[in-house]
Amino acid sequence: MGVDLGVGLWSFQSTVSMPRSLPGLYRDFPAVARRVEELGYAHLWLAEHRLWYDGWCPAPLIPVAAAAGATSTLRFGTAVLLLPQHDPRRLRSVAAAVDAAARGRLELGVGLGHRDAEFDGVGLARTGRGRRMDAGLEVLDREPPCGRSNAVWVGGMATAALERIGRHGMSALLPQTLDAAGIRRAVDTVYAAARAAGREPGRIGMVKDVWVDPDGDHARSWFLPRLRRHYVEEAGAWWVLDGSHGFARPERLDKQVDRAVRSAAVGTPAEVAASVAEAEEAGVDTIVARINFDFVADHELDRQLELLASTVLKEVTA
């Protein structure tokens, strides 16, 4: 049957090193979605953040709604909406409307969120995010916005988070840093919790940083240093490690970035396909190949979309 392969993460960032027109990014997104659909990908994922200098998309369901009207089969996911920062009933209503407009093609991914500034900016305490997450999932479970519980994806890898996913019969969206053994443990935890709750377990998805090139050494030498710089900035400024932000804990920051870089699927089409197959064998049925970063120019992104589709996509979905 093969793994369900899509691409992400579209975040509409504009940085000093790669400035872009924000109105243009939103305007052109339906055409991007048509291109992704024509190449044969199953799904396209967006991400949500707010209050950051590069203009991260603060409301991804709006461009999803626009792109849904320009496509017919492509599914759209969010990886992830920051559920504790939303009124869950209003979010459920908006997501249901977008899913109806997309004729049932929305995959609603939600997560905790972790940046203090984002919670401060919407008038909420970050310390209360766990309770708000639980309450939000209860709302989405009672009345799934996409008509089915397994169309709600929940990000996480902690045991408590995985058990919560299983209890609700929702789908798990695992982080890219898990190895095969970690994936298996996560799958077992979700399935056990679902069985204990008398629920049908959802799907198991995973975000994977991906870069493919016929010259594997070139792929690694070009992509991996840039990926490292990307995560140093993101993790250093955003992530809280042992009570301090990443830049205040350089030894912890280095280890976290090393894990992210080591876990990337980078190399020849055969090497990338093997990495996807390893995740599938461990229990993953849905892969979000993250190829869209703030250091990837438009022409490089389009070439990557074509190459990944003509090689890896054909192999892993056969």
C-alpha positions as CSV (number, residue, x, y, z in Angstrom):
1,M,0.0,0.0,0.0
2,G,2.8,2.4,0.8
3,V,3.1,5.4,3.0
4,D,0.9,8.5,2.6
5,L,3.4,11.2,1.6
6,G,2.8,15.0,1.6
7,V,4.9,18.1,1.9
8,G,5.2,21.0,4.3
9,L,5.6,23.3,6.1
10,W,4.3,26.4,4.5
11,S,4.7,29.3,7.0
12,F,4.8,32.4,4.9
13,Q,8.0,33.7,6.4
14,S,9.9,36.7,5.2
15,T,13.4,37.2,6.6
16,V,16.3,39.6,6.2
17,S,18.3,37.0,4.3
18,M,15.3,36.0,2.1
19,P,12.7,38.9,2.1
20,R,9.4,38.1,0.5
21,S,6.2,39.9,-0.1
22,L,3.7,38.8,2.5
23,P,0.7,39.7,0.5
24,G,2.3,37.9,-2.5
25,L,2.8,34.7,-0.5
26,Y,-0.8,34.5,0.5
27,R,-2.0,35.5,-3.0
28,D,0.1,32.8,-4.7
29,F,-0.6,30.0,-2.3
30,P,-3.6,28.5,-4.3
31,A,-1.3,28.2,-7.3
32,V,1.3,26.5,-5.1
33,A,-1.3,24.1,-3.9
34,R,-2.3,23.3,-7.5
35,R,1.3,22.6,-8.3
36,V,1.6,20.2,-5.3
37,E,-1.5,18.4,-6.3
38,E,-0.5,18.1,-10.0
39,L,2.8,16.5,-8.9
40,G,0.8,13.7,-7.1
41,Y,1.4,14.6,-3.4
42,A,-1.4,13.5,-1.0
43,H,-1.3,16.5,1.3
44,L,0.1,19.9,2.0
45,W,0.7,21.3,5.5
46,L,0.9,24.7,7.0
47,A,2.2,25.9,10.3
48,E,1.0,28.5,12.8
49,H,2.9,31.0,14.9
50,R,2.5,34.6,15.8
51,L,4.4,37.6,17.1
52,W,7.7,36.9,15.4
53,Y,9.8,39.1,13.2
54,D,9.5,37.0,10.1
55,G,5.7,37.1,9.8
56,W,4.9,33.4,10.5
57,C,1.3,32.7,9.5
58,P,-1.0,33.4,12.5
59,A,-4.1,31.9,10.9
60,P,-3.4,29.0,8.5
61,L,-7.0,28.0,8.0
62,I,-7.6,31.1,5.9
63,P,-5.1,30.3,3.2
64,V,-6.2,26.7,3.4
65,A,-9.8,27.8,2.6
66,A,-8.5,29.8,-0.4
67,A,-6.3,26.9,-1.7
68,A,-9.1,24.4,-1.3
69,G,-11.1,26.2,-4.0
70,A,-8.2,25.9,-6.4
71,T,-7.7,22.1,-5.9
72,S,-9.8,19.0,-6.0
73,T,-8.0,16.1,-4.3
74,L,-5.1,17.6,-2.3
75,R,-5.6,17.4,1.5
76,F,-4.5,20.2,3.7
77,G,-3.1,19.9,7.2
78,T,-1.9,22.1,10.0
79,A,1.3,21.2,11.8
80,V,0.3,22.6,14.0
81,L,-2.4,25.0,15.2
82,L,-1.6,26.1,18.8
83,L,-4.8,24.8,20.4
84,P,-4.4,26.4,23.9
85,Q,-4.2,29.8,22.2
86,H,-7.7,29.4,20.6
87,D,-11.2,29.3,21.9
88,P,-11.9,25.6,21.1
89,R,-15.5,26.0,20.2
90,R,-14.8,28.8,17.8
91,L,-11.9,26.9,16.3
92,R,-14.1,23.9,15.9
93,S,-16.7,26.0,14.0
94,V,-14.1,27.6,11.7
95,A,-12.4,24.3,11.0
96,A,-15.7,22.6,10.2
97,A,-16.6,25.4,7.7
98,V,-13.2,25.1,6.1
99,D,-13.5,21.3,5.9
100,A,-16.9,21.7,4.3
101,A,-15.5,24.2,1.7
102,A,-12.7,21.7,1.0
103,R,-15.2,18.9,0.6
104,G,-13.7,16.9,3.5
105,R,-10.0,17.5,2.8
106,L,-8.9,19.2,6.1
107,E,-6.5,17.4,8.5
108,L,-6.6,19.5,11.6
109,G,-3.3,19.2,13.5
110,V,-3.1,20.8,16.9
111,G,-0.3,21.2,19.5
112,L,0.6,22.8,22.8
113,G,2.7,25.7,21.7
114,H,5.8,26.7,23.7
115,R,6.7,30.4,23.1
116,D,6.0,32.7,26.1
117,A,5.6,35.7,23.8
118,E,2.7,34.0,21.9
119,F,0.8,33.3,25.1
120,D,1.5,36.7,26.5
121,G,0.4,38.3,23.2
122,V,-3.1,36.7,23.4
123,G,-3.4,37.4,27.2
124,L,-2.9,33.8,28.4
125,A,-0.4,32.2,30.8
126,R,1.8,29.6,29.3
127,T,1.6,27.7,32.6
128,G,-2.0,26.9,31.9
129,R,-1.5,25.5,28.4
130,G,-1.9,21.8,29.5
131,R,-5.3,22.4,31.0
132,R,-6.4,24.4,28.0
133,M,-5.1,21.7,25.7
134,D,-7.1,19.0,27.5
135,A,-10.3,21.1,27.4
136,G,-9.8,21.9,23.7
137,L,-9.4,18.2,22.8
138,E,-12.5,17.4,24.7
139,V,-14.4,19.8,22.5
140,L,-12.9,18.5,19.3
141,D,-13.6,14.9,20.4
142,R,-17.3,15.5,21.3
143,E,-17.9,17.0,17.8
144,P,-15.0,16.4,15.4
145,P,-14.7,19.4,13.1
146,C,-13.9,17.2,10.1
147,G,-16.5,14.6,10.9
148,R,-14.1,12.0,12.2
149,S,-11.8,11.8,15.2
150,N,-8.8,10.5,13.3
151,A,-8.8,13.7,11.1
152,V,-7.6,15.6,14.3
153,W,-3.9,15.2,14.6
154,V,-2.2,15.9,17.9
155,G,1.5,16.7,18.1
156,G,3.7,15.3,20.8
157,M,6.0,12.5,22.0
158,A,5.8,12.5,25.8
159,T,4.0,9.5,27.3
160,A,1.1,11.6,28.7
161,A,0.6,13.3,25.3
162,L,0.6,10.0,23.5
163,E,-1.9,8.5,26.0
164,R,-4.1,11.5,25.5
165,I,-4.1,11.0,21.8
166,G,-5.1,7.3,22.1
167,R,-7.9,8.0,24.6
168,H,-9.5,10.4,22.2
169,G,-9.0,8.1,19.1
170,M,-7.1,10.9,17.4
171,S,-4.1,10.7,15.1
172,A,-0.5,11.3,16.4
173,L,1.8,13.7,14.7
174,L,5.3,12.7,15.9
175,P,8.4,15.0,15.8
176,Q,11.2,14.4,13.4
177,T,13.8,13.5,16.1
178,L,12.4,10.1,16.9
179,D,14.3,7.1,15.7
180,A,12.8,3.7,14.8
181,A,12.8,2.5,18.4
182,G,11.2,5.8,19.6
183,I,8.5,5.5,16.9
184,R,7.6,2.0,18.0
185,R,7.3,3.0,21.6
186,A,5.1,5.9,20.6
187,V,2.9,3.7,18.4
188,D,2.6,1.1,21.2
189,T,1.6,3.8,23.7
190,V,-1.1,5.3,21.5
191,Y,-2.6,2.0,20.6
192,A,-2.6,0.7,24.2
193,A,-4.4,3.9,25.4
194,A,-6.9,3.6,22.6
195,R,-7.7,0.0,23.4
196,A,-8.0,0.8,27.1
197,A,-10.5,3.6,26.2
198,G,-12.4,1.4,23.8
199,R,-11.5,3.7,20.9
200,E,-10.3,2.9,17.4
201,P,-6.7,4.2,17.2
202,G,-6.0,7.0,14.7
203,R,-3.2,7.2,12.3
204,I,0.5,7.7,13.0
205,G,2.1,10.6,11.2
206,M,5.5,12.1,11.3
207,V,7.2,15.3,10.2
208,K,10.6,14.6,8.5
209,D,13.1,17.2,7.3
210,V,13.9,16.1,3.8
211,W,16.3,17.1,1.0
212,V,16.9,15.0,-2.0
213,D,19.6,15.3,-4.8
214,P,21.0,12.8,-7.2
215,D,24.4,13.7,-5.7
216,G,23.9,12.7,-2.1
217,D,27.1,14.4,-0.9
218,H,26.0,17.7,-2.4
219,A,22.6,17.3,-0.7
220,R,24.3,16.9,2.6
221,S,26.9,19.7,2.2
222,W,24.2,22.2,1.0
223,F,21.3,21.4,3.2
224,L,22.6,20.2,6.6
225,P,24.6,23.4,7.5
226,R,21.6,25.5,6.6
227,L,19.3,23.3,8.6
228,R,21.6,23.6,11.6
229,R,21.6,27.4,11.4
230,H,17.8,27.3,11.1
231,Y,17.4,25.2,14.3
232,V,20.0,27.2,16.2
233,E,17.9,30.3,15.7
234,E,14.6,28.7,16.3
235,A,15.6,26.6,19.2
236,G,17.8,29.2,20.7
237,A,15.1,31.9,20.7
238,W,11.9,29.8,21.1
239,W,12.5,26.6,23.1
240,V,12.6,26.5,26.9
241,L,15.2,24.0,28.1
242,D,15.3,23.4,31.8
243,G,13.6,26.6,32.6
244,S,15.8,28.8,30.3
245,H,15.6,29.7,26.7
246,G,18.0,27.8,24.4
247,F,20.6,30.5,24.0
248,A,21.0,30.6,27.8
249,R,21.8,26.8,27.8
250,P,24.3,26.4,24.9
251,E,25.2,22.8,25.8
252,R,21.6,21.7,25.8
253,L,20.9,23.8,22.6
254,D,23.8,22.0,20.8
255,K,22.4,18.6,21.7
256,Q,18.9,19.5,20.6
257,V,20.1,20.9,17.3
258,D,22.3,17.8,16.8
259,R,19.3,15.5,17.2
260,A,17.3,17.5,14.7
261,V,20.1,17.5,12.1
262,R,21.0,13.8,12.5
263,S,17.3,12.8,12.0
264,A,16.9,14.6,8.7
265,A,16.4,12.4,5.6
266,V,19.0,13.9,3.3
267,G,20.8,12.3,0.3
268,T,20.1,10.5,-2.9
269,P,16.5,9.4,-3.8
270,A,17.3,5.9,-2.7
271,E,18.7,7.1,0.7
272,V,15.7,9.3,1.4
273,A,13.3,6.5,0.3
274,A,15.0,4.2,2.7
275,S,14.6,6.6,5.6
276,V,10.9,7.0,4.8
277,A,10.6,3.2,4.6
278,E,12.3,2.8,8.0
279,A,9.7,5.1,9.5
280,E,6.9,3.2,7.8
281,E,8.2,-0.1,9.1
282,A,8.2,1.3,12.6
283,G,4.5,2.1,12.3
284,V,4.2,5.5,10.6
285,D,1.6,5.6,7.9
286,T,1.7,9.4,7.0
287,I,4.9,11.4,6.3
288,V,5.0,15.2,6.1
289,A,8.2,15.8,4.1
290,R,9.4,19.2,5.3
291,I,11.2,20.8,2.4
292,N,10.0,24.4,2.7
293,F,12.3,26.4,4.9
294,D,13.1,30.1,5.2
295,F,16.5,29.4,3.6
296,V,15.0,27.7,0.5
297,A,14.5,30.0,-2.5
298,D,11.4,29.6,-4.7
299,H,13.3,28.0,-7.6
300,E,15.0,25.6,-5.2
301,L,11.7,24.6,-3.6
302,D,10.1,24.0,-7.0
303,R,13.0,21.8,-8.1
304,Q,12.8,19.9,-4.8
305,L,9.1,19.4,-5.3
306,E,9.6,17.9,-8.8
307,L,12.6,15.7,-7.8
308,L,11.0,14.3,-4.7
309,A,7.8,13.6,-6.6
310,S,9.5,11.9,-9.5
311,T,11.7,9.7,-7.4
312,V,10.8,9.2,-3.7
313,L,7.1,9.7,-4.0
314,K,6.8,7.1,-6.7
315,E,8.8,4.5,-4.8
316,V,7.3,4.9,-1.3
317,T,3.7,5.0,-2.5
318,A,4.0,2.0,-4.9
